[in-house]
Amino acid sequence: MQRRAAAIYFVFFLVVGAAAYAYIGVAQSSQQPAFDVDGPTLAGNESTTIDGTEYTAVEVGHESSGGGDHGGGGGEGALVATLEWTNDSARQTATLENESTVTYQDTSYTVLVANGSDVSSFTLREELNVSAILANDDTVENTVATRNDTEYVVYRENDSLHPLAEYLPEPDTREFSTGDSYQYEGNETTVAEVTSSGVTLEWTGPVANSEELQEGTNVTLANGGQYFAHFPDGQDEVVSLVPSDQYPSYQATIGQRNYFDERMNGLWGIVIISGSAAFLILSMAYMPHRG
C-alpha cells in the first residue's frame, strides 16, 4: 500500500514537472515579448548612410567572456559592435600658449599676449637664430662673450665688444586679432579667442570617430541625432541603429521581458522541485525496512 501511494505521488509530481517544462518551451517560442523598434540593420563591415554621413559596423560579434577582443577564446559573451564614421566638418580647436614657441610659415616665433582682462590680439615675434647670424658674418666671432650677465659680440679685427642686443637685427613681428585667419599645421584656422594665457584657434575638418556598441548603448551621430544600439533576436552578428524616439517602447519591452523571465524562472523552479520530490518519494518508498 505504501509503495502504491508513493507511485501515485511520483506520477503526480512527474506530471506537474513535465507540464511546467512543456509550457516553458511553448512560452519561450511564442509568448516572449518582442521588440517593436526599427532602424538600419548592419552586419559586419556593412555600411549605411544617415543624413549624408556613412556609418560602418565593424567587429560585430560576441564579446569574449574571458575579456579581451571581440570573439576569440574564453566563451561567448554579450553581442558587441564597433561603429565607425568620419565627420567631414567637425569643429576642431588648438591653443597657442602665451610665450610659447610656434612655427609659422616655416619660421620660429614666440607668442606674446599682453596682460589684461580684455585682450583681443596677440603678436608673433621672430626667434632669431643667433648662431647662424654670427656664422654668416665674417667680421665677428662665431660665439658671444658674456660680461656681467650681458652678452656681447666680439669683432675679429680688434677684439672689441658690442652688445648682442644692439647687434642683432630687429626681429620680424606679426599681429593677429580675434577673427583673423591663421595658418596652423596646414589648416586654415580662425583666431576664436585671445586671453592673457593664450590663443584659441578653431577650424572645421574631417575627424574619424568610433563608438563601441552594446545592447541599449546611446550614440550621437555626426548630425547630432541620438540613436541607440539593438541586437535583434535570432539574427546573430547584426546590429540595428534605432532613433531615440523609439526608446520608450524599447524600455517598455525590456520591462515586459523581465516580468516574463521571472515567470519562466518560477516554472523552472516547479520543474526542479517536482523532479526532486518525485525522485525523493520513489527513493524513500523502496528503501529497505526492518521486519
N, C-alpha and C positions, 0 to 999 in steps of 0.2 A: 504493500500500500504506500509505504514511504517513497519507494522508487517511482511508483506511478505518479504521485503528486509532484515529485521532482521533475519527472519528464514533462508534465503539463506546464510547470513554471519555466522549464528550459525552453519549450516551444514558444511560450508566450514572449519571453524576453528576446528570443531569436527572431520572432516575427516583428516585434517592435523595432529592434535594431535594423533589420532588413528593410522595413518600411521607411525608417528615417534615412537610411543610406540611399535608397532608391529615390526618395524625394529630393535629396541633395543633388543627385545627378540631373534630375529634371529641372530643378530650380536654377542651377548654375548655367544650364544651357538655354533656358527660355525666359527666366524671370529676373535675371540680374539687370538692374537699371543701366541703360545705355546712354552714352554721352551724345547730346544733340548739339554739337558745335561744328563749325565749318570754316575752313581756311586752306591755303595752299599746302599740299602734302608732298614732301620731298623724301626720296630715298638717298642713299649715299652718293655724293658728287652730283646730284641733280640741282638745278637752279630754277628760280622763279623771279620775275620782275615785279616790283611793287613801286608805283609812282616813279618809274624811270630808273630805279636802282636794282641791280641784280644781286640776289642773295643765293648763296650756295651752302647746302648742308653737307658737311664732311664728317667722317668718322662717326657715322650713325651706327650704333650697336649697343651691346650690353657692356656696362661697366664691370671691370673685374672686381669680384667681391673681395679679392685679396689686396685691392688697391692698385695704383699704377695706371697704365694706359688703358684706353677703351679696349674691350675684348681681352684676349690673351688668357693666361692661366689663372688659377685661383677661383674658378667657378664663375657663373654668370650672375651679375648684379642687375641693378636698375638700368633701363634704357637711357642713353645719353646721346647727345649730338653736339657738334660744333657748327655754328652758323657764321659764315664769313661774308663780308661785303666791303666795298670801297665807297666812301663818301667823297665824291669829287669836289665838293665845295664846302669842306669843313673849315670852321674858323680855327686858326692856329695863332699862337702868340709866342713871343720871345722877349726877354728882358735884358737890357744893357745896363749893368750896374754902374753907378757913379764911380768915376776914377778907375774903371777897368780898362784894359787894352783890347781893342777890337780891330778887325781887318775890314777896311772899307776901300773898294776899288784897288785891291792888291797893295794897300799901304796900311801900316800900323798907326792907329790913332788912340788917344786917351779920351774917354768920355768924361765931359765936365758939365755938371749941372749946378747952377747957382743955388745957394742956400735960400730957403724961403718956403712959405706955405702955399704960395700961389704962383708956381713957375709953369711956363708953357713952352719953353725952348731949351735947347742944350747945344753944346759945342763939341766938335771933334777937333782935337789938337794933334798934329802930326808928331809921331815919335821919331825923333831924329836918330839916325844910325851914326853915332859919333865915331866909331872905329872906321867905318867906310869913308866918312868925310875926311878924317885925318890921313887915311891911306891914299886918298886921291889928291892930297896937297903936298907937293914936294918941298915946300918951304918950312914945314913943321914936322916935328917928330910924330911917330905913329901912336904914341901913348901920351897921356896927360900927366902933369905933375900936380901934387897936392901940397898946398902950403896953408897952414892954419884953417883946415877944413874947407878950403876953397880950391877948386880945380883950375889949372892953367894949361894952355898950350905952350909948347916950347919951340921957338924958332931956331932952325938949324944954323943960320948964319952967325948969330951971336949969343945963342942960348938964352935969349931974353924970354920973359914970361908975359903972357897976355891972358886975362880971364877967359875961361872957356865959354861962359855965358855970353860974353860980348863977341867972341869969335864966331860962334855958330850962326847960321842964317836963321831968319825968322821962320818958325815952323808954319806949315800950311794949316789953316783952320777952316772948318765947315760948320755952318749954322743951320739948325733944323728946329722947326716948331711943330706943335700939335697939328695933325692933318697933312703934313708933308709926306712925300714919298721917300722911301729909304730902301736901298738895295741891301738885302741881308741873306747871305748864303744862297745866292742865286734866285731869291724870291723878291718880287716887287711888293714891299710891305708899306704900311701906313703907320706913322707915329700916332699911336692911340692915346697915350698918356705920358706926361712928364711929371715926375715928383723929385724931391731932393735926394731920394735914394737911387733913382734910376729911371730908365725909359722903357716903356712897354710898346712893342711893335705888334701889329696884327696883320694877317693876310688870310686868304682862303686858298685851299689846295687839297689834293687828294690825300685821304688818310685811310689806311687799311684797318678794318675793325673785325673782331671776332668775339663771339659770345658762346659760352658753354650752356647747353640747354638740358634741363631735366624736366620731368613732368611738372607742369604748372609754372615753370620759370618765366618771369616777366622780362621782356626785351624791348628796348626803344630803338626803332628803326631810323634810317637816315632822315626821313621826312618828319621825325618827331612822333610818329604814330606808335601807340602802345599795343603790343601783341603778347601772347603767352604761348608756351610750347605744350603740345599734347601729342602723346604717342597712342594712336588708335588701337583699340583691342583687335587682336587677331591679325594685325599687319606688322610683322616683325621688321625691325630696322627701317622704319619710316617715321617722320616727324611732321606734324602739322603746325603751321603758324596761324594762330587764331586771333582775330581782333579782340581787344579787351572789352568791347561792349557785350561780348558773349560770356564774360567771366561769371556773372551772377548765375547763369544757367549751369555753367560748369561746376561751380561751388555747390549748387543745389543737388546735382547728380552725385557729387562726392559724398554729401550727407546721406543721400538715399543708399549709396553703396555701402557706407559704413554701417548703416542700420541693417542692410541685407546681410553683410558679413557677420554681424552679431547673431542674427537668426541662424545662419549656417553653422556658426560655432556652437550654438545651442543644440542643433541637430547632431553635430559631430559628438557632442557630449552624450546625447542619448545613445548614439551608436556604440560609443566606448563603454558606457555604464551598462547598457543592455548586454553587450557581448561579455563583459566581465561578470555580470550577475549570472548569465546562463552558464558560463564555464564554472563559476564557483558552486552553483547549485548542483550541477552534474557531478562535479568532483566530490562534493560532500555526500551525495546520495550513494556513491559507490565506494565510500571509504570503508575499510574493514571495521567490524564492530565485534564486541565480545558476546559470547553466548550464542 
